[in-house]
Amino acid sequence: MTALAFTHPSLNAHAAPARSPLSRGLAALAQTVAIWEMRAATRRALKDMDPSRYPDLGLTTAEVLREVEKPFWVA
């Protein structure tokens, strides 16, 4: 009986419909762009931050300079 509940479509009304490859690709692209935006915003904030606050974040000036020089697509 359990197998029937998982295989018969009428019994899985609560299950999410299968997504097309295009919609999965667009969702992955949107997620990637969101990550890039977050990296860019974080690096801008570090660049604009007062260097006296770096130790509060556990960072050195060299680490901050290295981070803010990275392009947004590099983790």
PDB file of N, CA, C and O in Angstrom:
ATOM      1  N   MET A   1       0.826  -1.196   0.000  1.00  0.00           N
ATOM      2  CA  MET A   1       0.000   0.000   0.000  1.00  0.00           C
ATOM      3  C   MET A   1       0.869   1.257   0.000  1.00  0.00           C
ATOM      4  O   MET A   1       0.544   2.228  -0.683  1.00  0.00           O
ATOM      5  N   THR A   2       1.953   1.253   0.746  1.00  0.00           N
ATOM      6  CA  THR A   2       2.823   2.416   0.793  1.00  0.00           C
ATOM      7  C   THR A   2       3.392   2.729  -0.574  1.00  0.00           C
ATOM      8  O   THR A   2       3.468   3.897  -0.956  1.00  0.00           O
ATOM      9  N   ALA A   3       3.794   1.710  -1.321  1.00  0.00           N
ATOM     10  CA  ALA A   3       4.351   1.933  -2.653  1.00  0.00           C
ATOM     11  C   ALA A   3       3.328   2.600  -3.555  1.00  0.00           C
ATOM     12  O   ALA A   3       3.681   3.470  -4.351  1.00  0.00           O
ATOM     13  N   LEU A   4       2.073   2.211  -3.443  1.00  0.00           N
ATOM     14  CA  LEU A   4       1.018   2.810  -4.257  1.00  0.00           C
ATOM     15  C   LEU A   4       0.890   4.297  -3.959  1.00  0.00           C
ATOM     16  O   LEU A   4       0.690   5.094  -4.875  1.00  0.00           O
ATOM     17  N   ALA A   5       1.001   4.675  -2.713  1.00  0.00           N
ATOM     18  CA  ALA A   5       0.874   6.083  -2.332  1.00  0.00           C
ATOM     19  C   ALA A   5       1.970   6.933  -2.955  1.00  0.00           C
ATOM     20  O   ALA A   5       1.760   8.117  -3.216  1.00  0.00           O
ATOM     21  N   PHE A   6       3.115   6.357  -3.192  1.00  0.00           N
ATOM     22  CA  PHE A   6       4.217   7.129  -3.757  1.00  0.00           C
ATOM     23  C   PHE A   6       4.272   7.071  -5.277  1.00  0.00           C
ATOM     24  O   PHE A   6       4.950   7.886  -5.902  1.00  0.00           O
ATOM     25  N   THR A   7       3.567   6.120  -5.877  1.00  0.00           N
ATOM     26  CA  THR A   7       3.661   5.972  -7.324  1.00  0.00           C
ATOM     27  C   THR A   7       2.416   6.413  -8.064  1.00  0.00           C
ATOM     28  O   THR A   7       2.506   6.752  -9.244  1.00  0.00           O
ATOM     29  N   HIS A   8       1.291   6.424  -7.440  1.00  0.00           N
ATOM     30  CA  HIS A   8       0.057   6.799  -8.130  1.00  0.00           C
ATOM     31  C   HIS A   8      -0.125   8.311  -8.061  1.00  0.00           C
ATOM     32  O   HIS A   8      -0.212   8.869  -6.968  1.00  0.00           O
ATOM     33  N   PRO A   9      -0.185   8.994  -9.232  1.00  0.00           N
ATOM     34  CA  PRO A   9      -0.256  10.462  -9.257  1.00  0.00           C
ATOM     35  C   PRO A   9      -1.436  11.045  -8.490  1.00  0.00           C
ATOM     36  O   PRO A   9      -1.307  12.105  -7.878  1.00  0.00           O
ATOM     37  N   SER A  10      -2.581  10.371  -8.512  1.00  0.00           N
ATOM     38  CA  SER A  10      -3.751  10.938  -7.833  1.00  0.00           C
ATOM     39  C   SER A  10      -3.585  10.945  -6.317  1.00  0.00           C
ATOM     40  O   SER A  10      -4.273  11.692  -5.623  1.00  0.00           O
ATOM     41  N   LEU A  11      -2.694  10.134  -5.807  1.00  0.00           N
ATOM     42  CA  LEU A  11      -2.470  10.084  -4.365  1.00  0.00           C
ATOM     43  C   LEU A  11      -1.364  11.034  -3.922  1.00  0.00           C
ATOM     44  O   LEU A  11      -1.085  11.150  -2.729  1.00  0.00           O
ATOM     45  N   ASN A  12      -0.743  11.704  -4.864  1.00  0.00           N
ATOM     46  CA  ASN A  12       0.342  12.629  -4.555  1.00  0.00           C
ATOM     47  C   ASN A  12      -0.052  14.060  -4.880  1.00  0.00           C
ATOM     48  O   ASN A  12       0.758  14.812  -5.422  1.00  0.00           O
ATOM     49  N   ALA A  13      -1.260  14.444  -4.564  1.00  0.00           N
ATOM     50  CA  ALA A  13      -1.741  15.792  -4.870  1.00  0.00           C
ATOM     51  C   ALA A  13      -0.903  16.852  -4.161  1.00  0.00           C
ATOM     52  O   ALA A  13      -0.794  17.976  -4.653  1.00  0.00           O
ATOM     53  N   HIS A  14      -0.318  16.523  -3.030  1.00  0.00           N
ATOM     54  CA  HIS A  14       0.484  17.483  -2.269  1.00  0.00           C
ATOM     55  C   HIS A  14       1.895  17.631  -2.832  1.00  0.00           C
ATOM     56  O   HIS A  14       2.601  18.570  -2.464  1.00  0.00           O
ATOM     57  N   ALA A  15       2.315  16.740  -3.703  1.00  0.00           N
ATOM     58  CA  ALA A  15       3.676  16.784  -4.248  1.00  0.00           C
ATOM     59  C   ALA A  15       3.811  17.930  -5.245  1.00  0.00           C
ATOM     60  O   ALA A  15       2.870  18.238  -5.977  1.00  0.00           O
ATOM     61  N   ALA A  16       4.968  18.551  -5.270  1.00  0.00           N
ATOM     62  CA  ALA A  16       5.231  19.638  -6.216  1.00  0.00           C
ATOM     63  C   ALA A  16       5.313  19.066  -7.626  1.00  0.00           C
ATOM     64  O   ALA A  16       5.845  17.974  -7.824  1.00  0.00           O
ATOM     65  N   PRO A  17       4.791  19.794  -8.603  1.00  0.00           N
ATOM     66  CA  PRO A  17       4.873  19.306  -9.978  1.00  0.00           C
ATOM     67  C   PRO A  17       6.331  19.304 -10.450  1.00  0.00           C
ATOM     68  O   PRO A  17       7.149  20.102  -9.992  1.00  0.00           O
ATOM     69  N   ALA A  18       6.629  18.403 -11.361  1.00  0.00           N
ATOM     70  CA  ALA A  18       7.985  18.341 -11.910  1.00  0.00           C
ATOM     71  C   ALA A  18       8.282  19.630 -12.656  1.00  0.00           C
ATOM     72  O   ALA A  18       7.431  20.146 -13.380  1.00  0.00           O
ATOM     73  N   ARG A  19       9.481  20.146 -12.481  1.00  0.00           N
ATOM     74  CA  ARG A  19       9.868  21.393 -13.150  1.00  0.00           C
ATOM     75  C   ARG A  19      10.604  21.066 -14.432  1.00  0.00           C
ATOM     76  O   ARG A  19      11.325  20.072 -14.520  1.00  0.00           O
ATOM     77  N   SER A  20      10.411  21.905 -15.408  1.00  0.00           N
ATOM     78  CA  SER A  20      11.073  21.702 -16.691  1.00  0.00           C
ATOM     79  C   SER A  20      12.558  22.033 -16.566  1.00  0.00           C
ATOM     80  O   SER A  20      12.962  22.748 -15.649  1.00  0.00           O
ATOM     81  N   PRO A  21      13.365  21.518 -17.480  1.00  0.00           N
ATOM     82  CA  PRO A  21      14.791  21.865 -17.461  1.00  0.00           C
ATOM     83  C   PRO A  21      15.014  23.378 -17.561  1.00  0.00           C
ATOM     84  O   PRO A  21      15.935  23.915 -16.946  1.00  0.00           O
ATOM     85  N   LEU A  22      14.173  24.055 -18.333  1.00  0.00           N
ATOM     86  CA  LEU A  22      14.313  25.508 -18.458  1.00  0.00           C
ATOM     87  C   LEU A  22      14.068  26.199 -17.124  1.00  0.00           C
ATOM     88  O   LEU A  22      14.836  27.079 -16.735  1.00  0.00           O
ATOM     89  N   SER A  23      13.006  25.814 -16.416  1.00  0.00           N
ATOM     90  CA  SER A  23      12.723  26.479 -15.137  1.00  0.00           C
ATOM     91  C   SER A  23      13.794  26.155 -14.099  1.00  0.00           C
ATOM     92  O   SER A  23      14.137  27.006 -13.278  1.00  0.00           O
ATOM     93  N   ARG A  24      14.327  24.924 -14.129  1.00  0.00           N
ATOM     94  CA  ARG A  24      15.426  24.586 -13.208  1.00  0.00           C
ATOM     95  C   ARG A  24      16.665  25.410 -13.538  1.00  0.00           C
ATOM     96  O   ARG A  24      17.366  25.875 -12.640  1.00  0.00           O
ATOM     97  N   GLY A  25      16.930  25.588 -14.835  1.00  0.00           N
ATOM     98  CA  GLY A  25      18.082  26.387 -15.246  1.00  0.00           C
ATOM     99  C   GLY A  25      17.935  27.840 -14.845  1.00  0.00           C
ATOM    100  O   GLY A  25      18.893  28.467 -14.393  1.00  0.00           O
ATOM    101  N   LEU A  26      16.724  28.381 -15.013  1.00  0.00           N
ATOM    102  CA  LEU A  26      16.484  29.777 -14.628  1.00  0.00           C
ATOM    103  C   LEU A  26      16.598  29.957 -13.118  1.00  0.00           C
ATOM    104  O   LEU A  26      17.119  30.969 -12.648  1.00  0.00           O
ATOM    105  N   ALA A  27      16.115  28.983 -12.363  1.00  0.00           N
ATOM    106  CA  ALA A  27      16.228  29.058 -10.902  1.00  0.00           C
ATOM    107  C   ALA A  27      17.695  29.013 -10.481  1.00  0.00           C
ATOM    108  O   ALA A  27      18.105  29.742  -9.577  1.00  0.00           O
ATOM    109  N   ALA A  28      18.481  28.165 -11.127  1.00  0.00           N
ATOM    110  CA  ALA A  28      19.911  28.083 -10.810  1.00  0.00           C
ATOM    111  C   ALA A  28      20.615  29.387 -11.169  1.00  0.00           C
ATOM    112  O   ALA A  28      21.483  29.853 -10.432  1.00  0.00           O
ATOM    113  N   LEU A  29      20.241  29.971 -12.298  1.00  0.00           N
ATOM    114  CA  LEU A  29      20.828  31.249 -12.703  1.00  0.00           C
ATOM    115  C   LEU A  29      20.483  32.346 -11.699  1.00  0.00           C
ATOM    116  O   LEU A  29      21.347  33.137 -11.320  1.00  0.00           O
ATOM    117  N   ALA A  30      19.224  32.395 -11.269  1.00  0.00           N
ATOM    118  CA  ALA A  30      18.804  33.402 -10.290  1.00  0.00           C
ATOM    119  C   ALA A  30      19.566  33.232  -8.979  1.00  0.00           C
ATOM    120  O   ALA A  30      19.951  34.220  -8.353  1.00  0.00           O
ATOM    121  N   GLN A  31      19.782  31.997  -8.566  1.00  0.00           N
ATOM    122  CA  GLN A  31      20.531  31.745  -7.331  1.00  0.00           C
ATOM    123  C   GLN A  31      21.981  32.200  -7.485  1.00  0.00           C
ATOM    124  O   GLN A  31      22.548  32.786  -6.563  1.00  0.00           O
ATOM    125  N   THR A  32      22.576  31.937  -8.630  1.00  0.00           N
ATOM    126  CA  THR A  32      23.958  32.354  -8.879  1.00  0.00           C
ATOM    127  C   THR A  32      24.081  33.870  -8.862  1.00  0.00           C
ATOM    128  O   THR A  32      25.016  34.409  -8.270  1.00  0.00           O
ATOM    129  N   VAL A  33      23.148  34.559  -9.504  1.00  0.00           N
ATOM    130  CA  VAL A  33      23.173  36.023  -9.527  1.00  0.00           C
ATOM    131  C   VAL A  33      23.009  36.579  -8.111  1.00  0.00           C
ATOM    132  O   VAL A  33      23.664  37.557  -7.753  1.00  0.00           O
ATOM    133  N   ALA A  34      22.144  35.967  -7.307  1.00  0.00           N
ATOM    134  CA  ALA A  34      21.963  36.419  -5.921  1.00  0.00           C
ATOM    135  C   ALA A  34      23.257  36.259  -5.120  1.00  0.00           C
ATOM    136  O   ALA A  34      23.602  37.129  -4.320  1.00  0.00           O
ATOM    137  N   ILE A  35      23.964  35.163  -5.330  1.00  0.00           N
ATOM    138  CA  ILE A  35      25.248  34.953  -4.649  1.00  0.00           C
ATOM    139  C   ILE A  35      26.247  36.016  -5.083  1.00  0.00           C
ATOM    140  O   ILE A  35      26.959  36.580  -4.252  1.00  0.00           O
ATOM    141  N   TRP A  36      26.302  36.290  -6.383  1.00  0.00           N
ATOM    142  CA  TRP A  36      27.225  37.308  -6.898  1.00  0.00           C
ATOM    143  C   TRP A  36      26.912  38.680  -6.307  1.00  0.00           C
ATOM    144  O   TRP A  36      27.818  39.423  -5.931  1.00  0.00           O
ATOM    145  N   GLU A  37      25.615  39.013  -6.228  1.00  0.00           N
ATOM    146  CA  GLU A  37      25.229  40.313  -5.657  1.00  0.00           C
ATOM    147  C   GLU A  37      25.649  40.412  -4.197  1.00  0.00           C
ATOM    148  O   GLU A  37      26.113  41.463  -3.754  1.00  0.00           O
ATOM    149  N   MET A  38      25.489  39.327  -3.446  1.00  0.00           N
ATOM    150  CA  MET A  38      25.876  39.325  -2.030  1.00  0.00           C
ATOM    151  C   MET A  38      27.386  39.501  -1.886  1.00  0.00           C
ATOM    152  O   MET A  38      27.843  40.264  -1.035  1.00  0.00           O
ATOM    153  N   ARG A  39      28.155  38.803  -2.708  1.00  0.00           N
ATOM    154  CA  ARG A  39      29.612  38.957  -2.652  1.00  0.00           C
ATOM    155  C   ARG A  39      30.020  40.391  -2.966  1.00  0.00           C
ATOM    156  O   ARG A  39      30.853  40.971  -2.269  1.00  0.00           O
ATOM    157  N   ALA A  40      29.435  40.960  -4.010  1.00  0.00           N
ATOM    158  CA  ALA A  40      29.784  42.326  -4.405  1.00  0.00           C
ATOM    159  C   ALA A  40      29.433  43.306  -3.287  1.00  0.00           C
ATOM    160  O   ALA A  40      30.223  44.196  -2.975  1.00  0.00           O
ATOM    161  N   ALA A  41      28.259  43.150  -2.686  1.00  0.00           N
ATOM    162  CA  ALA A  41      27.840  44.052  -1.609  1.00  0.00           C
ATOM    163  C   ALA A  41      28.745  43.913  -0.388  1.00  0.00           C
ATOM    164  O   ALA A  41      29.113  44.910   0.233  1.00  0.00           O
ATOM    165  N   THR A  42      29.100  42.686  -0.048  1.00  0.00           N
ATOM    166  CA  THR A  42      29.975  42.451   1.099  1.00  0.00           C
ATOM    167  C   THR A  42      31.347  43.066   0.867  1.00  0.00           C
ATOM    168  O   THR A  42      31.920  43.680   1.767  1.00  0.00           O
ATOM    169  N   ARG A  43      31.868  42.899  -0.331  1.00  0.00           N
ATOM    170  CA  ARG A  43      33.189  43.451  -0.643  1.00  0.00           C
ATOM    171  C   ARG A  43      33.165  44.974  -0.684  1.00  0.00           C
ATOM    172  O   ARG A  43      34.138  45.618  -0.292  1.00  0.00           O
ATOM    173  N   ARG A  44      32.065  45.557  -1.154  1.00  0.00           N
ATOM    174  CA  ARG A  44      31.940  47.028  -1.108  1.00  0.00           C
ATOM    175  C   ARG A  44      31.921  47.506   0.338  1.00  0.00           C
ATOM    176  O   ARG A  44      32.566  48.500   0.675  1.00  0.00           O
ATOM    177  N   ALA A  45      31.185  46.803   1.190  1.00  0.00           N
ATOM    178  CA  ALA A  45      31.111  47.183   2.608  1.00  0.00           C
ATOM    179  C   ALA A  45      32.486  47.089   3.267  1.00  0.00           C
ATOM    180  O   ALA A  45      32.865  47.969   4.040  1.00  0.00           O
ATOM    181  N   LEU A  46      33.230  46.031   2.966  1.00  0.00           N
ATOM    182  CA  LEU A  46      34.589  45.905   3.513  1.00  0.00           C
ATOM    183  C   LEU A  46      35.482  47.033   3.025  1.00  0.00           C
ATOM    184  O   LEU A  46      36.272  47.588   3.789  1.00  0.00           O
ATOM    185  N   LYS A  47      35.351  47.369   1.746  1.00  0.00           N
ATOM    186  CA  LYS A  47      36.181  48.428   1.157  1.00  0.00           C
ATOM    187  C   LYS A  47      35.909  49.777   1.822  1.00  0.00           C
ATOM    188  O   LYS A  47      36.826  50.575   2.017  1.00  0.00           O
ATOM    189  N   ASP A  48      34.646  50.027   2.169  1.00  0.00           N
ATOM    190  CA  ASP A  48      34.256  51.308   2.765  1.00  0.00           C
ATOM    191  C   ASP A  48      34.425  51.343   4.282  1.00  0.00           C
ATOM    192  O   ASP A  48      34.291  52.402   4.894  1.00  0.00           O
ATOM    193  N   MET A  49      34.716  50.206   4.888  1.00  0.00           N
ATOM    194  CA  MET A  49      34.804  50.117   6.339  1.00  0.00           C
ATOM    195  C   MET A  49      36.065  50.798   6.873  1.00  0.00           C
ATOM    196  O   MET A  49      37.115  50.797   6.231  1.00  0.00           O
ATOM    197  N   ASP A  50      35.931  51.372   8.055  1.00  0.00           N
ATOM    198  CA  ASP A  50      37.069  51.964   8.757  1.00  0.00           C
ATOM    199  C   ASP A  50      38.044  50.844   9.138  1.00  0.00           C
ATOM    200  O   ASP A  50      37.647  49.881   9.794  1.00  0.00           O
ATOM    201  N   PRO A  51      39.303  50.958   8.736  1.00  0.00           N
ATOM    202  CA  PRO A  51      40.283  49.900   9.032  1.00  0.00           C
ATOM    203  C   PRO A  51      40.426  49.563  10.516  1.00  0.00           C
ATOM    204  O   PRO A  51      40.868  48.466  10.856  1.00  0.00           O
ATOM    205  N   SER A  52      40.065  50.474  11.390  1.00  0.00           N
ATOM    206  CA  SER A  52      40.170  50.178  12.821  1.00  0.00           C
ATOM    207  C   SER A  52      39.160  49.104  13.247  1.00  0.00           C
ATOM    208  O   SER A  52      39.278  48.551  14.341  1.00  0.00           O
ATOM    209  N   ARG A  53      38.179  48.807  12.406  1.00  0.00           N
ATOM    210  CA  ARG A  53      37.167  47.792  12.736  1.00  0.00           C
ATOM    211  C   ARG A  53      37.545  46.394  12.247  1.00  0.00           C
ATOM    212  O   ARG A  53      36.888  45.422  12.618  1.00  0.00           O
ATOM    213  N   TYR A  54      38.581  46.271  11.428  1.00  0.00           N
ATOM    214  CA  TYR A  54      38.978  44.963  10.902  1.00  0.00           C
ATOM    215  C   TYR A  54      39.228  43.939  12.006  1.00  0.00           C
ATOM    216  O   TYR A  54      38.765  42.804  11.893  1.00  0.00           O
ATOM    217  N   PRO A  55      39.950  44.306  13.078  1.00  0.00           N
ATOM    218  CA  PRO A  55      40.180  43.316  14.143  1.00  0.00           C
ATOM    219  C   PRO A  55      38.876  42.813  14.781  1.00  0.00           C
ATOM    220  O   PRO A  55      38.814  41.674  15.243  1.00  0.00           O
ATOM    221  N   ASP A  56      37.843  43.652  14.808  1.00  0.00           N
ATOM    222  CA  ASP A  56      36.555  43.213  15.350  1.00  0.00           C
ATOM    223  C   ASP A  56      35.985  42.049  14.538  1.00  0.00           C
ATOM    224  O   ASP A  56      35.238  41.221  15.058  1.00  0.00           O
ATOM    225  N   LEU A  57      36.350  42.002  13.261  1.00  0.00           N
ATOM    226  CA  LEU A  57      35.890  40.930  12.379  1.00  0.00           C
ATOM    227  C   LEU A  57      36.896  39.785  12.297  1.00  0.00           C
ATOM    228  O   LEU A  57      36.667  38.786  11.616  1.00  0.00           O
ATOM    229  N   GLY A  58      38.010  39.947  13.002  1.00  0.00           N
ATOM    230  CA  GLY A  58      39.050  38.932  12.960  1.00  0.00           C
ATOM    231  C   GLY A  58      39.840  38.959  11.666  1.00  0.00           C
ATOM    232  O   GLY A  58      40.380  37.938  11.238  1.00  0.00           O
ATOM    233  N   LEU A  59      39.908  40.140  11.038  1.00  0.00           N
ATOM    234  CA  LEU A  59      40.603  40.282   9.760  1.00  0.00           C
ATOM    235  C   LEU A  59      41.788  41.226   9.880  1.00  0.00           C
ATOM    236  O   LEU A  59      41.797  42.140  10.705  1.00  0.00           O
ATOM    237  N   THR A  60      42.778  40.986   9.046  1.00  0.00           N
ATOM    238  CA  THR A  60      43.907  41.906   8.948  1.00  0.00           C
ATOM    239  C   THR A  60      43.685  42.804   7.737  1.00  0.00           C
ATOM    240  O   THR A  60      42.839  42.520   6.889  1.00  0.00           O
ATOM    241  N   THR A  61      44.446  43.881   7.665  1.00  0.00           N
ATOM    242  CA  THR A  61      44.354  44.777   6.510  1.00  0.00           C
ATOM    243  C   THR A  61      44.685  44.026   5.230  1.00  0.00           C
ATOM    244  O   THR A  61      44.028  44.225   4.208  1.00  0.00           O
ATOM    245  N   ALA A  62      45.688  43.173   5.273  1.00  0.00           N
ATOM    246  CA  ALA A  62      46.074  42.397   4.085  1.00  0.00           C
ATOM    247  C   ALA A  62      44.938  41.483   3.624  1.00  0.00           C
ATOM    248  O   ALA A  62      44.691  41.353   2.425  1.00  0.00           O
ATOM    249  N   GLU A  63      44.252  40.854   4.571  1.00  0.00           N
ATOM    250  CA  GLU A  63      43.130  39.974   4.213  1.00  0.00           C
ATOM    251  C   GLU A  63      41.999  40.763   3.570  1.00  0.00           C
ATOM    252  O   GLU A  63      41.401  40.316   2.591  1.00  0.00           O
ATOM    253  N   VAL A  64      41.707  41.933   4.121  1.00  0.00           N
ATOM    254  CA  VAL A  64      40.640  42.767   3.561  1.00  0.00           C
ATOM    255  C   VAL A  64      41.015  43.223   2.156  1.00  0.00           C
ATOM    256  O   VAL A  64      40.195  43.152   1.241  1.00  0.00           O
ATOM    257  N   LEU A  65      42.238  43.686   1.982  1.00  0.00           N
ATOM    258  CA  LEU A  65      42.675  44.134   0.657  1.00  0.00           C
ATOM    259  C   LEU A  65      42.600  42.998  -0.360  1.00  0.00           C
ATOM    260  O   LEU A  65      42.188  43.207  -1.500  1.00  0.00           O
ATOM    261  N   ARG A  66      42.995  41.813   0.050  1.00  0.00           N
ATOM    262  CA  ARG A  66      42.931  40.652  -0.843  1.00  0.00           C
ATOM    263  C   ARG A  66      41.475  40.344  -1.217  1.00  0.00           C
ATOM    264  O   ARG A  66      41.176  40.026  -2.368  1.00  0.00           O
ATOM    265  N   GLU A  67      40.585  40.442  -0.244  1.00  0.00           N
ATOM    266  CA  GLU A  67      39.171  40.125  -0.485  1.00  0.00           C
ATOM    267  C   GLU A  67      38.503  41.150  -1.394  1.00  0.00           C
ATOM    268  O   GLU A  67      37.773  40.776  -2.311  1.00  0.00           O
ATOM    269  N   VAL A  68      38.743  42.431  -1.154  1.00  0.00           N
ATOM    270  CA  VAL A  68      38.047  43.458  -1.949  1.00  0.00           C
ATOM    271  C   VAL A  68      38.562  43.528  -3.384  1.00  0.00           C
ATOM    272  O   VAL A  68      37.896  44.096  -4.250  1.00  0.00           O
ATOM    273  N   GLU A  69      39.728  42.963  -3.645  1.00  0.00           N
ATOM    274  CA  GLU A  69      40.263  42.949  -5.007  1.00  0.00           C
ATOM    275  C   GLU A  69      39.683  41.818  -5.857  1.00  0.00           C
ATOM    276  O   GLU A  69      39.822  41.827  -7.080  1.00  0.00           O
ATOM    277  N   LYS A  70      39.037  40.849  -5.217  1.00  0.00           N
ATOM    278  CA  LYS A  70      38.479  39.724  -5.965  1.00  0.00           C
ATOM    279  C   LYS A  70      37.270  40.181  -6.786  1.00  0.00           C
ATOM    280  O   LYS A  70      36.493  41.016  -6.324  1.00  0.00           O
ATOM    281  N   PRO A  71      37.105  39.646  -7.990  1.00  0.00           N
ATOM    282  CA  PRO A  71      35.881  39.916  -8.740  1.00  0.00           C
ATOM    283  C   PRO A  71      34.702  39.186  -8.081  1.00  0.00           C
ATOM    284  O   PRO A  71      34.901  38.208  -7.360  1.00  0.00           O
ATOM    285  N   PHE A  72      33.496  39.655  -8.327  1.00  0.00           N
ATOM    286  CA  PHE A  72      32.321  39.106  -7.647  1.00  0.00           C
ATOM    287  C   PHE A  72      32.078  37.631  -7.958  1.00  0.00           C
ATOM    288  O   PHE A  72      31.440  36.938  -7.166  1.00  0.00           O
ATOM    289  N   TRP A  73      32.560  37.149  -9.063  1.00  0.00           N
ATOM    290  CA  TRP A  73      32.294  35.753  -9.432  1.00  0.00           C
ATOM    291  C   TRP A  73      33.280  34.781  -8.798  1.00  0.00           C
ATOM    292  O   TRP A  73      33.143  33.570  -8.972  1.00  0.00           O
ATOM    293  N   VAL A  74      34.270  35.286  -8.065  1.00  0.00           N
ATOM    294  CA  VAL A  74      35.250  34.427  -7.393  1.00  0.00           C
ATOM    295  C   VAL A  74      34.877  34.316  -5.924  1.00  0.00           C
ATOM    296  O   VAL A  74      34.669  35.322  -5.246  1.00  0.00           O
ATOM    297  N   ALA A  75      34.793  33.076  -5.438  1.00  0.00           N
ATOM    298  CA  ALA A  75      34.424  32.854  -4.033  1.00  0.00           C
ATOM    299  C   ALA A  75      35.571  33.211  -3.113  1.00  0.00           C
ATOM    300  O   ALA A  75      35.445  33.089  -1.894  1.00  0.00           O
TER     301      ALA A  75
END
